Amino acid sequence: MKKAEVKKGKKKNVLKEYWPLYLMMLPALLYLLINNYIPMAGMVIAFKKLNFAKGIWASPWAGLKNFKFLFASKDAWIITRNTLLYNVAFILVNMVVGIAIAILITEVRNTKLKKIYQSAILLPFLMSMVILSYIVYALLSAENGLVNNSILPLFHIDPIQWYQKPKYWPAILIIANCWKGVGYGCLIYIASLIGIDPSFYEAARLDGASKWQEITKITLPSLVPTIITLLLLSIGRIFYSDFGMYYFLTKDNGMLYSVTDVIDTYIFRALKTVNDPGMGAAVGLFQSLMGFILVLASNAVAKKIDEEGAIF
């Protein structure tokens, strides 16, 4: 009885001591509840033949018919392949480039320059995908693009019709995604690097370690928990795509669909024709479930590599 009373007393003390923090956390929790959890009831639409006159709950059940729309399509393999391969490439390239840039920035001794570099690397992340699409078009336009008019002539290469040649677009999309998205991860890596104990590097220098040895033996091992966490968060959305990037950068050009069409863009075009929300809900549920399964599997692997780096 005394132990139970002591535990209750401790809980009350914790609530009294930290109530301002709980109060500050309340708006975020309400946002998550309203925006993320309550709408989850709408998953039932994936199994319904939605009739707006009857409403969601009174609409007849469709079973798994809505899922056939995606899996029975002749393009199912192409869009799934493109979605997975692009996301894997984005994750790996952004991780490698982000770590490299983070290490270079932390080596800068001038505080003002370091802030400028950090702001510069984050700026594209805050940029609209529409603006990025215009930048890419300014570079790759067949008539007025910088690449065709200024760069290729230097190497005596004929102008290229970029928006008609699918083979170039995997590289273009990977580079564009890296330029825009690497800043977010880079700042997280910088924060982790700042937290590394400087005495480790001092001891390494006393032992005659080179800069490369410091990076491979101290920096990278210290970043493992951060790398695993960001990797797990990215894997959770591996079946999703940045719709804006694939749609605006490629100008929704049908000639490029073989290498640029992903699940999100394919569903968008299909729903404009079919206008069936049940199909869209089915695809969204499929993407979420696959992401959930991959996160569980990846987290299990991460636990074996580094238990502290696992999310749960």
BELLINHU-V181300 format. One line per field, one symbol per residue. ss: DSSP state (@ for helix, = for strand, . for the rest). A space follows every 50 residues. Layout:
ss = ???
//
This chain:
ss = .@@@@@@@@@@@@@@@@@@@@@@@@@@@@@@@@@@@@@@@@@@@@@@=.. =...=.....=...@@@@@@@....@@@@@@@@@@@@@@@@@@@@@@@@@ @@@@@@....@@@@@@@@@@@@@@@@..@@@@@@@@@@@@.....@@@@@ @@@@@......@@@.@@@@@@@@@@@@@@@@@@@@@@@@@@@@@...@@@ @@@@@@....@@@@@@@@@@@@@@@@@@@@@@@@@.......@@@@@@.. ...@@@@@@@..@@@@@@@@@@@@..@@@@@@@@@@@@@@@@@@@@@@@@ @@@@@.@@@...
//
